[in-house]
């Protein structure tokens, strides 16, 4: 079964900037989450954003992102790539949250299971994302 990763990009006022969803087959959930973070950070960097807040519900991904992993970890290259991006000249805040607190990500994750393509970048907010994007943060 494929893991679905959804990355929602928000501006400083938490206004929608962009988002993407992708299906990743046969990897650990934490690795799928890190791959999504890598793609999201690369997209932010290329668009000139230098103050980033990452919301995730995956504690294992947060741990890998912050602490790294040992030399024998099977996806060490993915962890190292994420950590290299973290140390660029920008400010990144990592926030643990629940899916319920980010309804747009939860809705898009469910929607992404039915996407025909493996990777999709949305250029405008879908109608389902109107309203509050992040609750209580």
N, C-alpha and C positions, 0 to 999 in steps of 0.2 A: 504494500500500500504506500502511496505517496504522501509525504508530509507537505503541507501547504504553508508557505511563509508569506505573510503580508507585511509590507513596510509602508507606513503612512508618514509623509513628510509635512510638517507643520512649521509655519513661521513663528516669530517671537510672540505674536499675539494669538498663537494657536490657530491661525487661519490656515486652511488647507492649501498646500503648495503642490503636492503630487503624491502618487502612491503607486506601488506595483505589487503584483502577486506572482508567485512562481511555485511550481510543483517540483519537489525534490524526492527522488526515489531511493529507498533503501539506505538511509543514513539515520543516525541518532537524532532525536528531536533537538538537542542542544547544538549539534552541528548544522542542522537545517536552519536554526535560528541565527547562528553565526554567519552562515552564507547570506542570509537575508540582510543582516546588519552590514556585512561587507559591501554588498551591492548598494544598499541605501546610503552608506557613508561615501562611497565613490560617486554616487549621483549628487549628493550634497556638495562634495568638494568641487565637482565639475561645474556646478551651478553657482559657486561662490559663497555658499553658506558656511560660516565658521563658528557658530554657536548652535550646538546640536543637543537635543534631549532624546535619549533612546528609552522608550517604554517597552518592557518585555515581561511576559509572565513565566519565563523559563529561568529558574534559579541556576540551573546547571550552565546555561549559556552565559549568564552574568559572571559566574565563577571563572569559567574559561577565559572570558574577555578580560577580567580584572587580574587574575592570578596566573594565567597561562596553564600549561600542562607539562607532564614529564616527557622525556625524550621518546618513550615507547608508545605514546598515545597515537592511535591509528590515523587521526586527522590533525596531527600536529601542524601541518602546513596551513590548514584553514585557521587554526587558532593563532598562529604566528602572523598571518596576513591581517587578521582582525586587530591584533595588538599593535602592529605597525601603523595601521590607519589611526588608531587611537592616539598615537604619539606624534601625529602631525601638529602643525601650528594652528590649533583650534581648541575650543572648549567643548568637551563632551560630558554630559551628565547622564548617568545610567540610573533608571528608576524601575524598581520592581512594581508591577501592577497586576491586576487581574483582567481577564478578557471582558468582564462586565464593565470595567472602568473605561475601556476603549471600544465602544460599541461598533465603530466603523471598521476596526480591524477584525473583530469577531464576525461581523456580517460579511466582509470581503473574504475571510478565510473560508466560510461556508460556501460562498459563491464560487471561489476559485477551484473547488473540487470539480466543478462542471465546465471549467474553461477548456477549450480545445487546444490552445497553445500552452506551452510549458512556462513561458514568461510573458508578462503583460504589464506595460507601463501605461497608466491612465493619465491623460493630459488635463482632464477636468474632473471635478468631483462628481461621482455618480449620484443619482437622485436619492439613493438610500443613505448618503452621508450628510444630508442636510441636518442642521441642528448642532447640538453639542458634540464635539469630536472627542474630547477627553473629559470624563466626569471626575469631579472631586480632586483634581490635582492642580 
